[in-house]
Amino acid sequence: MAQKLLLMAAGGTGGHMFPAQALAEAMLRRGWRVKLSTDARGVRYTGGYPHTTEITEVSSATFARGGIMAKAMVAPKIAMGVLNMAGQMRRDRPDVVIGFGGYPSIPALAAAHLLKLPRMIHEQNGVLGRVNQIFATRVAQVACGAWPTDLPDGANGIHVGNPVRGSVLERAGAGYIPPGDYPMSILVMGGSQGARILSDVVPIAIAALPEALRSRLRISHQARDEDGARVAQFYAEHGIAADVQPFFNDVPARMSEAQLVISRSGASSVADISVIGRPSILVPFAAAAGDHQTANARALVAAGGAILIPESALDVSALTEQMNAVLSNPDGATQMSRAALQAGVPDATERLMGLVEQLSEERT
């Protein structure tokens, strides 16, 4: 029997690439071949992918960036990507094509549509991204990471949750050490792209904590390249132990050791926090399309596992107050960690894998 082939297409951010990685890990264990189609930005996030994943860099572009000439070249680049992908699919026909969002997923999904191949999409957020909006009614299923998800009429949506990488599942439900009179850790994440507002506000808010509490803290702070030096300098000048990097390759380990996580509410971040089970303060990205980061945070906040601070309300005093409330209340922090776990979907990868295999069998 020929080995089945799954073609995944994902855009160049961690929010798209990490769920795809989780599915790749699972499908390879199941004996499938797995291909990934992405762009140059996406390739940066493939370091943790299984080495047997076949990675193809595709021609794509976005209307969201660049000047007039750059925008004029978007359509031709996408068209070229679709034609190239269609040629590849004719030579090496995938059993299922799945898109995870982002402009680099257009060529694979469009080619699969033209060739009438079995196809589906996974939407990580509570509001469909632009590309997934285009294809939602042109695929067999929309696997939804958040629920409810705002879907167009005619789309076949099913809740599966957001798959998390194997390194996160290894830490699922890791024992939580509540705040106390000993060294404690805070993990600050701005998503895979970092977040300037967190670099502007969080260090100052931590410095404003009572000395008895602040002196016991160790900070892991993800900051953009252009912000890293000043953030690290601020922590050093205020005697705060901090590791500042543009990207952490060991987020699951750092998160499992943390007493508190301060983060944007990107879909992957929320999934990691809930599967590992940690108290968090979430600051949704205000400019996110359809305010989808607020939608992502909804279930975790409603369960009592997270505190939500809108970006418009984020200031030093507000953040200091909330951090102090969590870190000074061991029982409350422990309850938040349990509530976060209850909001998680640790079997999201298995659910998504089941849909892929079902779609393949229906084709057969």
Residue pairs with C-beta under 8 A, 6 or more apart in sequence:
3 31
3 32
3 33
4 31
4 32
4 33
4 95
4 96
4 360
5 32
5 33
5 34
5 35
5 92
5 93
5 94
5 95
6 23
6 27
6 32
6 33
6 34
6 35
6 94
6 95
6 96
6 97
6 98
6 356
7 35
7 37
7 89
7 94
7 96
7 97
7 98
7 108
7 112
8 20
8 23
8 24
8 34
8 35
8 36
8 37
8 97
8 98
8 99
8 100
9 36
9 37
9 38
9 58
9 97
9 98
9 99
9 100
9 104
9 105
9 106
9 107
9 108
9 109
10 16
10 17
10 19
10 20
10 36
10 37
10 38
10 42
10 99
10 100
10 101
10 102
10 104
10 105
11 17
11 38
11 39
11 41
11 42
11 100
11 101
11 102
11 103
11 104
11 105
11 131
12 38
12 39
12 40
12 41
12 42
12 44
12 45
12 102
12 104
13 41
13 42
13 45
13 102
13 191
13 192
13 193
14 45
14 191
14 192
14 193
14 266
14 268
15 101
15 124
15 125
15 191
15 192
15 266
15 267
15 268
16 42
16 100
16 101
16 102
16 105
16 124
17 38
17 42
17 45
17 46
17 100
17 192
18 45
18 163
18 164
18 165
18 268
19 100
19 122
19 124
19 145
19 162
19 163
19 164
19 267
19 268
19 271
19 352
20 36
20 100
21 45
21 46
21 48
21 49
21 165
22 163
22 164
22 165
22 166
22 348
22 349
23 98
23 122
23 163
23 349
23 352
23 353
23 356
24 34
24 36
24 49
24 50
24 53
25 50
25 165
25 166
25 349
26 163
26 349
26 350
26 353
27 34
27 353
27 356
28 34
28 50
28 52
28 53
30 353
30 357
33 54
34 50
34 52
34 53
34 54
35 53
35 54
35 55
35 56
35 92
35 94
36 42
36 46
36 49
36 53
36 54
36 55
36 56
37 56
37 58
37 85
37 104
37 105
37 107
37 108
38 46
38 55
38 56
38 57
38 58
38 104
39 57
39 58
39 59
39 60
39 103
39 104
40 57
41 104
42 102
42 104
43 55
43 57
45 192
46 53
46 55
47 249
48 165
48 167
48 249
49 55
56 88
58 81
58 84
58 85
58 104
58 107
58 108
59 77
59 78
59 80
59 81
59 84
59 107
60 77
60 78
60 81
60 103
60 104
60 106
60 107
61 70
61 73
61 74
61 77
61 78
61 103
62 74
62 103
63 71
63 74
78 103
78 106
78 107
78 110
81 106
81 107
82 106
82 107
82 110
82 111
82 114
83 111
84 107
85 107
85 108
85 110
85 111
86 111
86 114
86 115
89 97
89 111
89 112
89 115
89 117
90 115
93 117
94 112
94 117
95 118
95 360
95 363
96 117
96 118
96 119
96 120
96 356
96 359
96 360
96 363
97 108
97 109
97 112
97 117
97 118
97 119
97 120
98 119
98 120
98 121
98 122
98 356
99 105
99 108
99 109
99 119
99 120
99 121
99 122
99 131
99 132
99 135
99 139
100 121
100 122
100 124
101 121
101 122
101 123
101 124
101 129
101 131
101 132
102 129
102 131
103 131
105 121
105 131
106 131
106 134
109 119
109 121
109 131
109 135
109 138
109 139
112 118
112 119
113 119
113 135
113 138
118 140
118 359
118 360
118 362
118 363
119 135
119 138
119 139
119 140
120 139
120 140
120 141
120 142
120 143
120 355
120 356
120 359
121 132
121 135
121 136
121 139
121 141
121 142
121 143
122 142
122 143
122 144
122 145
122 160
122 163
122 352
123 129
123 132
123 136
123 142
123 143
123 144
123 145
123 146
123 149
124 145
124 146
124 162
124 266
124 267
124 268
124 296
125 145
125 146
125 149
125 267
125 288
125 290
125 292
125 293
125 295
125 296
126 146
126 147
126 148
126 149
126 150
126 292
126 295
126 296
126 298
127 149
127 150
127 289
127 290
127 291
127 292
127 295
128 136
128 142
128 149
128 150
128 151
128 152
128 290
129 289
129 292
130 289
132 142
133 152
136 142
136 151
136 152
136 154
136 155
137 152
137 153
137 154
137 155
140 156
140 359
140 362
141 156
141 157
141 158
141 355
141 359
142 149
142 151
142 155
142 156
142 157
142 158
143 157
143 158
143 160
143 351
143 352
143 355
144 151
144 157
144 158
144 159
144 160
145 160
145 161
145 162
145 267
145 271
145 348
146 162
146 267
146 295
146 296
146 298
146 299
147 159
147 299
149 157
149 159
150 290
150 295
151 157
158 355
160 345
160 348
160 351
160 352
160 355
161 271
161 344
161 345
161 347
161 348
161 351
162 267
162 268
162 270
162 271
162 345
162 348
163 271
163 348
163 349
163 352
164 268
164 271
164 272
164 275
164 346
164 348
164 349
165 252
167 250
167 252
167 253
168 251
168 252
168 271
168 272
168 275
168 276
169 275
169 346
169 349
170 252
171 252
171 253
171 255
171 256
171 275
171 276
172 275
172 276
172 277
172 344
172 346
173 275
173 276
173 277
173 341
173 346
174 256
174 276
174 277
176 277
176 278
176 333
176 334
176 337
177 259
178 259
178 330
178 331
178 333
178 334
178 337
179 259
179 260
179 326
179 327
179 328
179 329
179 330
179 333
180 330
181 216
182 216
183 216
183 217
183 218
184 216
184 217
184 218
184 259
184 260
184 327
185 217
185 218
185 219
185 220
185 254
185 257
185 258
185 259
186 206
186 217
186 218
186 219
186 220
186 258
186 259
186 260
186 261
186 262
186 323
187 220
187 251
187 254
187 255
187 258
187 260
187 261
187 262
187 263
187 278
188 198
188 202
188 219
188 220
188 221
188 222
188 261
188 262
188 263
189 222
189 248
189 251
189 261
189 262
189 263
189 264
189 269
190 196
190 198
190 199
190 222
190 223
190 224
190 263
190 264
191 263
191 264
191 266
191 269
191 285
192 247
192 266
192 268
193 224
194 222
194 223
194 224
194 225
194 227
194 246
195 224
195 264
195 283
195 285
196 224
196 227
197 283
197 311
197 314
198 221
198 223
198 262
198 264
198 283
199 221
199 223
199 224
199 227
199 230
199 231
201 314
201 315
201 316
201 319
202 221
202 262
202 319
203 221
203 231
203 234
203 235
203 238
203 240
203 242
204 234
204 316
205 316
205 317
205 319
205 320
205 323
206 214
206 217
206 219
206 235
206 240
206 320
206 323
207 214
207 234
207 238
207 240
208 316
208 317
208 320
209 217
209 320
209 323
209 324
209 327
210 324
213 324
213 327
213 328
214 240
215 239
217 240
217 241
218 241
218 242
218 243
219 235
219 240
219 241
219 242
219 243
220 242
220 243
220 245
220 248
220 254
220 258
221 231
221 235
221 242
221 243
221 244
221 245
222 244
222 245
222 246
222 247
222 248
223 231
223 244
223 245
223 246
224 246
225 246
228 244
228 245
228 246
231 242
231 244
232 242
232 244
235 241
235 242
235 244
236 242
248 254
251 272
252 272
252 276
255 261
255 272
255 273
255 276
255 278
256 276
256 278
258 278
259 278
259 279
259 326
259 327
259 333
260 278
260 279
260 280
260 281
260 323
260 326
260 327
260 333
261 273
261 278
261 279
261 280
261 281
262 280
262 281
262 283
262 319
262 323
263 269
263 273
263 280
263 281
263 282
263 283
264 282
264 283
264 284
264 285
264 293
265 282
265 283
265 284
265 285
265 293
265 294
265 296
265 297
265 300
265 308
266 285
266 293
266 296
267 296
270 282
270 296
270 297
270 300
271 344
271 345
271 348
273 280
273 300
273 305
273 306
273 340
274 300
274 305
274 340
274 341
274 343
274 344
274 345
275 341
275 344
275 345
275 346
276 340
277 305
277 337
277 338
277 340
277 341
277 344
278 337
278 340
279 305
279 306
279 326
279 333
279 336
279 337
279 340
280 300
280 305
280 306
280 307
280 336
280 340
281 306
281 307
281 308
281 309
281 319
281 322
281 323
281 326
282 297
282 300
282 301
282 306
282 307
282 308
282 309
283 308
283 309
283 310
283 311
283 314
284 291
284 293
284 294
284 296
284 297
284 308
284 310
284 311
285 293
285 311
286 310
286 311
286 312
288 294
294 308
294 310
297 306
297 308
299 343
300 306
300 340
300 343
301 307
301 308
302 343
303 339
303 340
303 342
303 343
304 335
304 336
304 339
305 336
305 337
305 338
305 339
305 340
305 341
305 342
305 343
306 336
306 340
307 322
307 326
309 318
309 319
309 322
325 332
326 332
326 333
326 336
327 333
345 351
